[in-house]
Amino acid sequence: MIDIKQRIPAALQRARAAAGLSQEKLADALGISRSTVRAYEAGTTTPSLEASMEWCVACGYSLGQYLSDVYGCQIISTPDIEIERQAVLAFVHKATTEELHFLAGVIRASEALRGR
């Protein structure tokens, strides 16, 4: 089983680095303190699903890449919907219950963010 609490901090750091944002600039963009950003990246505090998605949105980081970083699943964006569907199904078939609940939450959160 993948320990997501160990992978989330590195995924958040990659997202911020890819955006070229300092911790301070990202904290300002998210409306949170720099100490919260540091705690998330250090793994001393685990962000909620919504906070993780907000972080990715603020960094312009793809949801598929975040899932790949955290779970090692290869959900890709491609014009060929069949390839994408097969990638999702392959992940779902080997995922744990915790991972499936998280994935469902990610889908709900991303739909909510798109609706803004």
C-alpha positions as CSV (number, residue, x, y, z in Angstrom):
1,M,0.0,0.0,0.0
2,I,1.2,3.5,-0.9
3,D,1.7,5.8,2.1
4,I,0.2,9.0,0.6
5,K,1.1,11.0,3.7
6,Q,4.8,10.6,2.7
7,R,4.3,11.4,-1.0
8,I,2.0,14.4,-0.7
9,P,4.7,16.8,0.6
10,A,7.0,16.1,-2.3
11,A,4.2,16.4,-4.8
12,L,3.3,19.8,-3.4
13,Q,6.9,20.9,-3.6
14,R,7.1,19.8,-7.2
15,A,4.0,21.7,-8.1
16,R,5.3,24.9,-6.5
17,A,8.7,24.5,-8.1
18,A,7.2,23.9,-11.5
19,A,5.3,27.2,-11.1
20,G,8.4,29.0,-10.0
21,L,6.7,30.3,-6.9
22,S,8.4,30.9,-3.5
23,Q,6.7,29.7,-0.4
24,E,5.7,33.2,0.4
25,K,4.2,33.9,-3.0
26,L,2.2,30.7,-2.9
27,A,1.0,31.4,0.6
28,D,-0.2,34.8,-0.6
29,A,-2.0,33.3,-3.6
30,L,-3.7,30.8,-1.4
31,G,-4.5,33.2,1.4
32,I,-2.7,31.0,4.0
33,S,0.4,31.6,6.1
34,R,3.9,30.8,5.0
35,S,4.2,28.5,8.0
36,T,1.3,26.5,6.7
37,V,3.0,26.1,3.3
38,R,6.2,25.0,5.1
39,A,4.2,22.5,7.3
40,Y,2.5,21.0,4.2
41,E,5.9,20.7,2.3
42,A,7.6,19.3,5.4
43,G,4.9,16.7,6.0
44,T,4.3,17.9,9.5
45,T,0.7,18.8,8.5
46,T,-1.3,16.9,5.9
47,P,-3.5,19.2,3.8
48,S,-7.1,18.4,3.1
49,L,-8.0,17.2,-0.3
50,E,-9.5,20.6,-1.0
51,A,-6.3,22.4,0.1
52,S,-4.2,20.1,-2.2
53,M,-6.4,20.8,-5.1
54,E,-6.3,24.6,-4.4
55,W,-2.5,24.3,-4.3
56,C,-2.4,22.6,-7.7
57,V,-4.8,25.1,-9.2
58,A,-2.7,28.0,-7.8
59,C,0.4,26.5,-9.3
60,G,-1.2,25.6,-12.6
61,Y,-0.2,22.0,-11.9
62,S,-2.2,19.2,-13.6
63,L,-4.4,16.9,-11.6
64,G,-3.1,13.9,-13.5
65,Q,0.5,14.8,-12.7
66,Y,-0.5,15.3,-9.0
67,L,-2.1,11.8,-8.9
68,S,0.9,10.4,-10.6
69,D,3.2,12.0,-8.0
70,V,1.2,10.9,-5.1
71,Y,0.0,7.4,-6.2
72,G,2.3,6.5,-9.1
73,C,-0.7,6.0,-11.3
74,Q,-0.3,7.1,-14.9
75,I,-3.5,9.0,-15.6
76,I,-2.7,10.9,-18.8
77,S,-4.4,13.5,-20.8
78,T,-4.6,12.5,-24.4
79,P,-6.9,13.2,-27.4
80,D,-7.5,9.4,-27.5
81,I,-10.1,8.9,-24.8
82,E,-9.8,5.1,-25.0
83,I,-6.1,5.3,-23.9
84,E,-7.1,7.6,-21.0
85,R,-10.0,5.3,-20.0
86,Q,-7.7,2.3,-20.0
87,A,-5.2,4.1,-17.8
88,V,-7.9,5.0,-15.3
89,L,-9.3,1.5,-15.2
90,A,-5.8,0.0,-14.7
91,F,-5.3,2.2,-11.7
92,V,-8.8,1.5,-10.3
93,H,-8.3,-2.3,-10.5
94,K,-5.1,-2.2,-8.4
95,A,-6.1,0.7,-6.0
96,T,-6.8,0.2,-2.3
97,T,-10.0,1.4,-0.8
98,E,-8.3,4.5,0.6
99,E,-6.9,5.3,-2.8
100,L,-10.4,5.0,-4.4
101,H,-11.9,7.2,-1.8
102,F,-9.2,9.8,-2.4
103,L,-9.7,9.6,-6.2
104,A,-13.4,10.1,-5.8
105,G,-12.7,13.1,-3.7
106,V,-10.3,14.5,-6.2
107,I,-12.9,14.1,-9.0
108,R,-15.5,15.9,-6.8
109,A,-13.0,18.7,-5.9
110,S,-11.9,19.2,-9.5
111,E,-15.5,19.4,-10.6
112,A,-16.1,22.0,-7.9
113,L,-13.1,24.0,-9.0
114,R,-14.1,24.0,-12.6
115,G,-17.5,25.3,-11.6
116,R,-16.0,28.5,-10.1
